[in-house]
């Protein structure tokens, strides 16, 4: 699979920043996502945290996922729009985390998961008929079913606070990828109307749960 220059640069930036964070605790602490620090004015953390990772396995998982989905987005939209989707998704993940955890001053997070989830959701919207197979799901399933299921699980994870996983950032990133893809390719409203509606279902559910105070 050929990677574009933009994808290589993003992966390299993640690897270099993460390695620096692995070996420099003060660097890691200075640039990680932290509600208290961001509310004190250190908004840059909303971006820098997306290039740090907890450990090598965390970094590898995100970069392997990006490796598979980024080429689809680049193929349809090109490098510049791919980069915009990546960074908007990163910011959307941080913003949703800030909204949902605004009173938890000690809440911290790192990882490219929000940005990567945004790219993944964009790729699924652009090519919903592709089939995905994973170690834990040996039978290939339609990409759109995986995307919807992933976000529904993220809602459950946000509500139940499952594990040390940034479910909120994942969901925010997906929203960013979904919205930007439709802005860049509005023809999807006509050519993939059903998929546009289906992939919006988890987003609508989250909005309703938040408005009714159930999450």
C-alpha positions, -999 to 999 in steps of 0.1 A, spaced: 0 0 0 15 33 -11 14 61 15 11 97 6 36 123 18 11 138 42 4 104 58 41 97 62 46 131 78 17 125 102 30 91 112 66 104 116 54 133 138 35 108 160 65 85 163 90 112 171 68 131 196 58 98 213 94 86 216 104 120 231 75 116 255 85 80 264 120 93 275 111 127 288 85 128 316 85 166 318 79 169 280 50 144 283 34 162 312 38 196 296 20 186 264 -6 160 274 -43 168 274 -53 181 309 -85 198 317 -71 220 345 -42 232 323 -64 239 293 -88 259 314 -59 279 327 -50 289 291 -28 261 277 -51 254 248 -21 241 227 -24 209 247 -56 201 227 -33 196 197 0 184 211 -17 157 232 -27 140 199 9 133 191 18 117 224 11 81 234 13 61 266 35 33 253 46 16 221 16 -7 218 -7 24 220 13 42 193 14 11 171 -23 5 173 -31 41 162 -5 42 134 -15 8 120 -52 19 119 -41 52 102 -20 32 77 -51 13 66 -76 41 64 -56 72 54 -50 60 18 -87 58 12 -93 94 23 -63 106 3 -75 87 -28 -109 104 -28 -99 139 -14 -62 144 -18 -35 152 8 -45 188 18 -81 177 26 -68 146 44 -47 168 66 -76 191 73 -98 161 83 -70 148 105 -65 180 125 -102 189 127 -109 154 140 -81 158 165 -95 191 177 -131 178 177 -120 149 199 -103 173 224 -132 197 223 -158 170 231 -135 157 259 -133 192 273 -171 196 271 -179 163 288 -151 165 314 -150 202 320 -155 199 358 -129 172 362 -97 193 365 -75 162 368 -88 145 337 -58 138 313 -54 120 280 -30 114 252 -31 97 218 -39 102 182 -71 81 186 -95 111 180 -78 121 148 -74 85 136 -111 77 144 -120 108 123 -100 95 94 -115 60 98 -151 74 99 -143 95 68 -130 65 50 -161 45 59 -183 73 46 -164 75 14 -163 37 8 -190 22 30 -192 -11 10 -156 -21 19 -154 -51 42 -133 -52 74 -119 -82 92 -101 -81 126 -85 -107 149 -115 -107 172 -139 -106 142 -126 -132 117 -155 -129 94 -153 -97 72 -182 -72 80 -194 -42 61 -174 -11 71 -205 10 79 -217 -17 104 -183 -16 121 -184 23 122 -219 24 137 -211 -3 162 -178 13 172 -195 46 180 -224 29 198 -197 12 219 -180 45 225 -213 59 239 -215 29 262 -179 35 272 -185 72 279 -216 63 300 -201 34 319 -166 49 320 -151 17 308 -113 13 311 -86 38 306 -98 47 271 -106 81 257 -141 71 244 -151 108 243 -121 118 221 -129 89 197 -165 100 193 -155 137 189 -130 127 162 -156 106 144 -179 137 143 -151 158 129 -143 133 102 -180 128 93 -188 165 90 -156 175 71 -161 147 46 -196 158 38 -184 194 35 -157 183 11 -179 159 -9 -215 170 -6 -224 147 -35 -225 119 -8 -258 133 3 -272 122 -31 -250 92 -40 -248 77 -5 -280 90 12 -287 59 32 -251 57 45 -250 94 54 -282 88 75 -270 55 90 -236 68 101 -253 98 117 -274 76 140 -248 73 168 -242 111 167 -279 118 170 -282 93 199 -253 110 218 -269 144 213 -302 132 226 -286 115 256 -266 146 264 -296 169 262 -317 146 284 -289 143 310 -285 106 305 -247 107 298 
